[in-house]
Every structure is written in C-alpha cells, then in structure tokens.
Amino acid sequence: MANPRLLAAQALTSVLCHQGSLASSLPKALEAAEHGDRALIQQLCYGTCRHFPQLELIADQLLNKPMKAQDQDIYALILMGLYQIKAMRTPDYAAVDATVQATKASGKRWADKLVNGVLRSYIRGGEDLADVLNEHDAYRYNHPQWLISKLSNHWPDHWQQILAANDPQGALTLRVNTRKINREDFMAALTEAGHLANACQHSHVGVQLVKASDVIQLPGFEEGWFSVQDEAPQLCAQLLELEPGHHVLDACAAPGGKTCHLLEAEDVSVVAVELEERRIGRMKDNLFRMDLQAQIICADASEPDQWWDGKSFDRILLDAPCSATGVIRRNPDIKILRTNKSILALAQLQIKLLTNLWPLLKPGGYLLYATCSVLRQENDRLVNRFLKQQPKAQHCAIKADWGLPLDIGRQLLPNPTSHDGFYYAKLYKPL
C-alpha cells in the first residue's frame, strides 16, 4: 500500500523543481493512492503550497544547509511535516511519526534523523522562531518577496487587501447554463437537494454555494445545467455584446469554460484554439456535457498563419496566458512556480498574441482582452503598449458596478467572499 504522505511529497516535488503544477502532478498521486487517503493527499499538497513562503523560511532556519537538487523529495516531506504541525489539527507527535515513516518509505534512510530532528526542533522553538521570522515581509504576509514588492508598487492602496484575500480558499461558484434552466429554478433545485446558495452579484448567471460540495452530486450535473466557474470570468460573455450569427474566436481556450459560455449566451459559431493537446480532451468533454458544439483547433493562437482559414471574426476573446496572480487562492502553487523573470516572458507572449490576433478581427468588431492577473504589466500597461502600436485600435471604457476603473480596462481584485482577481480591456476596430 502506497504511503499517502510520500505520494503527496512526490506531487509537491514536481512543483518545487518547476517541472509542473499541482494540476499536472497531483492527479498521478491521487490515482496511485487508496481512496480513503486522497483527501489527505490533496490537503497536504494544497496546504503546503498555500503556506510555502512561511514554511520555506522556517525550514531554512532549521536546516544546516540547503537540500541538494536530488533530495527535493525530502525537502517536500519536511515542508509537509511543518505544515501539519503549524496549520493542521494533527497532534505534533503524530505529524512527526507519520512524516518520518514516509521518509523511510522513500528509501533514503539517511534522511530519517534529519526529518525527525527538524520537526522536533520546530515543535520546541516554533513560537520563538515565528517572532524572529515575522520581521520578514514574506513570512508576515505569506507571499514571495518579489510579489509583495510588485503588488505594493502596482497597488499602493490595495496590496495588503490583495495578499489577505489570496490565502483563504475560494468559494465554489457555478455558472448556470440558461439554455437548459434559468438561475432561479436551478437555485430552487439546489435548495431542494439541501445545498444553500446565493446568486452572484455581478454575473447574471452565477451561483455561489455556501458550502463546497462534490459537483458531480449536485442536481443537473449530467444534464449540463451548470459549469464550475468563478464569477469574474463569467463576465466575458456580456462584455462581448454577442449577437446571433456572430463568428467568434476564443483564443487560448482550454479548459473550455468560456467557450461553453459564449455558446450558451447566444446563437454564435465559435472557433476555440488551444496550444496544449492534453487539454483538448477536457474541452470536448465539457462541450459534450453541455450539449454544445464548437470548432476546436490545436494550435498556437499567436501564429494564425498555421491555423486561420481567412474568415474574419466578429468578436475575439483573448483570455491570455498570464501569471494567474489573481487566482492564487485556488492555485496556491503559483507562490512557488511564478518568478519575477517569468512575468517578463509572459508579457512578451501577451503582446504577441494581441498583435497577431488583431488582424483577424472584422472592422466594427470587438476584441476582449482578459487575464486572471493582478499585475499591471500584464494588464492595462500592456494594453496601452499595444494601443500605441496600433493607432487604429480604440479602447472602449467598461461601465460597470464591479472592479476598479483604470485608464485602460477594468480590474477586479480578489475578494474573499466573492470573485477572483481578473482584468478586462475592450478594444474596438473602427469601420
């Protein structure tokens, strides 16, 4: 029988080594685990990532020297052990014993004493250590220092609010498929099934559950009554001002939530372009469950010469690859995976996508640029760069009762009781 903590450590090691995200490494661990251990593995992985900036500082204080590259699995076990002691209800002795047993199961017997010693040192001196480490912003705010510095620069009046909103888990939010059922009837069905829910404030089709639940068990899942989607990205369909017969491009489309939403909102044809072939299957599954059809193309959206048939689009949705710094509460491994350098590379890709997709838009059409980032160099500052390069492109102010109005576009900051962080800018191509 596989040791659940060792499986969790293996999933986390991929993240620590920047060889993948939890989304890619965790499913393998869950597949190899006993059914009863899966919740624990998930909690250990997500919780350790959520608290990583603090745990890393603690571990660095307690280790005599940094762990070697080939021993990141042991480092992952140490971090998970610290997380259990610091943040879980696991008794200290049980956390130490279980982590040491997982270390033995790794086959690296030399590490038993190391892991045991580090965890017991933390139990003895954790409070004193916290007082010392609290002088570090990364410990106090539980975020990487580079991100704290950037947010305080970009949002001098809001950065602490953003950091605080990133740590609690986001609520389970659904998007109602109004082709199948209206929001009121769906909420009545949820109530009848014992699930309390509230209508989202800004999305006309959004529903937020008071308590998270297995979505497969919710009423209407198989029938395609709803999809799981945060409220912030649900705003894209109404911003695009879709009309029947529109030819629409959904660039960088996986996992297909917005593709489905566009088709649910209006009788349009959608071309969905996605670079990663491994994600196409999930897109097809989502479309099938919602009883919808789209043309899916596996290609690089930034290279239209490779896939475009020459037919211009009435609307383009560019939900660009980004730092995902607006969705850290749902993807805490971002605290590990993102670096200041990686943001620069993403900005280069974003401007390339904007520049190369703009010619595909019909005169009189709209391009909606969106990211789940709260970094302005990926958002309003980047769109401003594009507008200077494309003088014929016109910025359309978004008039709404949500988010912060910027000179270009509108920014939603993560809200602990509502939506994720998200950015929108609406561009018009004159006739």
HUVENKA-V72228 format. One record per run of one state. SS is the DSSP state (H for helix, E for strand, - for the rest). FROM is the first residue (numbers start at 1). TO is the last residue. If there is no record, write none. Layout:
SS|FROM|TO / SS|FROM|TO
//
This chain:
-|1|3 / H|4|16 / -|17|21 / H|22|32 / -|33|34 / H|35|50 / -|51|51 / H|52|62 / -|63|68 / H|69|87 / -|88|91 / H|92|105 / -|106|110 / H|111|133 / -|134|136 / H|137|141 / -|142|144 / H|145|154 / -|155|158 / H|159|167 / -|168|172 / E|173|176 / -|177|182 / H|183|192 / -|193|196 / E|197|199 / -|200|205 / E|206|209 / -|210|214 / H|215|217 / -|218|225 / E|226|228 / -|229|231 / H|232|239 / -|240|246 / E|247|251 / -|252|256 / H|257|265 / -|266|268 / E|269|274 / -|275|276 / H|277|289 / -|290|294 / E|295|298 / -|299|303 / H|304|306 / -|307|312 / E|313|319 / -|320|333 / H|334|337 / -|338|339 / H|340|358 / -|359|360 / E|361|371 / -|372|375 / H|376|378 / -|379|379 / H|380|389 / -|390|392 / E|393|396 / -|397|403 / E|404|405 / -|406|409 / E|410|412 / -|413|421 / E|422|429 / -|430|431
//
